[in-house]
Amino acid sequence: MNDSVALLYPIPFPERSRDEHPYSYDPIVVWQQGSRANGTIYSDRLLMWDWNRYNELSKKHFGDESHYWHDRQPQKIQSFLRDWCHDPELILTRISEHCNQASGFPVWCFDYISFKESK
């Protein structure tokens, strides 16, 4: 097979683990319940959208203003997101940890189902 044909086929890339690539690792599913979602929020966006509200809700649900979510419980995260989204029926379906490729800092992704009607 010549080189130009070989490039048409996908090249499998090995997973980039947090241990081997601490500043550029692949996403890690931390918790999952169900597989559907109709919304997603990234933890770093919360701070950009409203720093003061983030801190207020973070203190209410977690007792601190930390930007790290690695030791936060799914039920508490769901409660936080319900308040953040003004959606008391919101259901958290997955938490995944990602690595911000530009900064190397961890970022958490929250997938959820919202029953709130969009206006």
C-alpha positions in Angstrom: 0.0 0.0 0.0 1.4 3.4 -0.9 1.7 6.2 1.6 -1.2 8.3 0.2 -3.6 5.5 0.6 -2.5 4.7 4.1 -3.3 8.3 5.2 -7.0 7.7 4.3 -7.4 5.3 7.2 -7.8 6.5 10.7 -4.8 6.2 12.9 -5.6 4.9 16.4 -4.3 7.3 19.1 -3.5 5.9 22.5 -5.4 7.3 25.4 -3.7 10.1 27.2 -4.0 9.4 30.9 -3.9 12.0 33.6 -0.8 10.3 35.1 1.2 10.2 31.9 -0.1 13.6 30.5 -1.0 15.7 33.5 -1.5 18.9 31.3 -3.2 17.4 28.3 -5.1 14.2 29.2 -8.2 12.8 27.6 -11.7 13.3 29.2 -12.5 11.0 32.1 -16.1 10.1 33.0 -16.2 10.5 36.8 -19.9 9.6 37.3 -22.8 8.7 35.0 -26.4 7.8 35.5 -28.3 7.4 32.2 -27.1 8.2 28.8 -29.3 11.0 27.6 -28.9 14.7 28.0 -30.3 17.9 26.5 -27.9 20.3 28.1 -24.2 20.7 29.1 -22.4 23.2 31.3 -18.6 23.4 31.7 -17.4 24.5 35.1 -15.1 27.2 33.8 -18.0 28.9 32.0 -19.9 29.3 35.3 -17.3 31.7 36.6 -17.2 33.6 33.3 -21.0 34.0 33.2 -21.4 35.2 36.8 -18.5 35.1 39.3 -20.5 36.4 42.3 -23.4 34.0 41.7 -21.0 31.1 41.3 -19.4 31.9 44.7 -22.8 32.4 46.4 -24.2 29.0 45.1 -20.9 27.3 45.7 -20.9 28.3 49.4 -24.5 27.3 49.7 -24.1 23.8 48.3 -20.5 22.9 49.0 -19.4 25.3 51.9 -16.6 26.9 49.9 -15.8 28.9 46.8 -13.4 26.3 45.3 -13.0 26.0 41.5 -12.2 22.4 41.7 -15.0 19.8 41.5 -13.1 16.6 42.0 -14.4 15.8 45.4 -17.9 17.1 45.1 -20.8 14.7 45.3 -23.2 14.3 42.3 -26.3 15.0 44.4 -24.8 18.3 45.6 -23.7 19.2 42.0 -27.2 18.5 40.8 -28.6 20.8 43.5 -26.1 23.5 42.5 -27.1 23.2 38.8 -30.8 23.3 39.7 -30.3 26.6 41.4 -28.0 27.9 38.7 -30.4 27.0 35.9 -33.6 27.9 37.9 -34.8 24.4 37.1 -35.9 22.4 40.2 -36.5 19.3 38.0 -33.1 19.2 36.3 -31.5 15.8 36.4 -27.7 15.4 36.3 -26.7 12.5 34.0 -22.9 12.7 33.7 -19.9 14.3 35.2 -16.6 14.2 33.2 -13.3 15.8 33.9 -11.4 17.4 31.0 -8.1 19.1 30.7 -8.0 22.7 29.3 -5.4 22.2 26.6 -4.4 25.9 26.7 -3.8 26.1 30.5 -3.5 22.5 31.7 -6.1 23.1 34.4 -8.9 20.6 34.9 -12.4 21.5 33.8 -15.5 19.6 34.6 -18.4 19.0 32.2 -21.9 18.5 33.6 -24.5 16.9 31.3 -28.1 17.1 32.3 -31.7 16.7 31.4 -33.8 19.8 31.7 -37.6 19.7 31.6 -37.9 23.5 31.6 -39.5 24.9 28.5 -37.3 27.2 26.5 -38.7 30.6 25.7 
